[in-house]
Amino acid sequence: EPETRLDDAALLSRMQAFGYTVETLSFMLRPLVTEKRDPVGSMGNDSALACLSDQPRMIYDYFKQLFAQVTNPAIDSIREEMVMSLECFIGPEGNLLEATEGQATRLRVPHPILTNEETAALKNIDQAGWKTRVIDITYPATEGEQGLSCALDRISAEAEDAIDSGYSLAILSDRAVEPGRVAVSSLLACGAAHHHLVKQAKRTRIGIILETAEAREVHHHCLLIGYGADAINPYLAFEALRHASRNGLLDDRSSEEEILSAYRKGVAKGMLKVMAKMGISTLQSYKGAQIFEAVGLGDDVMERCFSGTPSRVQGVSLDVIAQEALVRHDVGYPERENDA
């Protein structure tokens, strides 16, 4: 069974802890559902750089998608949709130089955005010897700024142990967030685990799935896929859309299933557009390709979680990211003194 849904108070706290704003709902999530496409703004992006902001910013804001260096003009993801695909096979791979029956045992995922029901099914999978390890990507708030670095080490070690223990899938989950536990950014957790396994020459032996409250926009999903995620369950975005529907902020005639289906279609259209801009036609080629550049992230962050990605302008270190995560967490789960 899928995880229990959040009540209104818990939903609001979690949305604040993960940096959701009114603009997120109005300008990013709502158009994905009502128009079934990635929201379109003015030409160019004139927003201030994340590294120059006084406010805690999401780690995704420090990355810019690169442009095509292969096709000119870029692929048209609508008129040339016959050559575009978001379908992927995930899970342990065999030796590419051999052709055996065992290599055919992989999971076909037609869409990288998983529903809660699909994620619950994968958590309890028991087919063809497959089993799944759920890795908690939260850490005690009492550990402070040092907690983030320790958590990344633990997540990477648990992912490698899952491979050594015979698991086929690892689900990195932040559902354990509560007043006393802070979430590691799913992008940092995914990037750290992915690169750790690459360095250990074990990455192809396991599939990495994210159960995250943080990812909600097309840019977020593209970054996660680009840094090694095989599939994503943005459960808090789903809950936020359900809440918006119950409060009459979306089309009242649509059922919850139709709203979540529209969100997935909107994300798919947005991801295909991004891939086309890069001259890439299949998600399999885009996955793990790291076709981004960072602006304002320090070398300690890049080497640990995004190895190989250029960051020509230095700036935010892992300590600053940990500080900002604690600030956001305190907004969602403030400490209240008992009345005397």
ABEGO torsion letter per residue (X at the ends): XBBBBBBAAAAAAAAAAAGBBAAAAAAAAAAAAAAGBBBBBBBEBABBBAAABABBBBAAAABBBBBBAABOBBBBAAAAAAABBABBBBEBBBBAABBBAAAABBBBBABABBBAAAAAAAAABBBGGBBBBBBBABBBAAAEAAAAAAAAAAAAAAAAAAAAAGBABBBBBAAABBAABBBBBAAAAAAAAAAAAAAAGAAAABBBBBBBAABABAAAAAAAAAAGBABBBBAAAAAAAAAAAAAGABBAABBAAAAAAAAAAAAAAAAAAAAAAAGBABAAAABGAGBBBBBGBBAAAAAAAABGBBBABBEBBAAAAAAAAAAAAAAABBBBBBBX
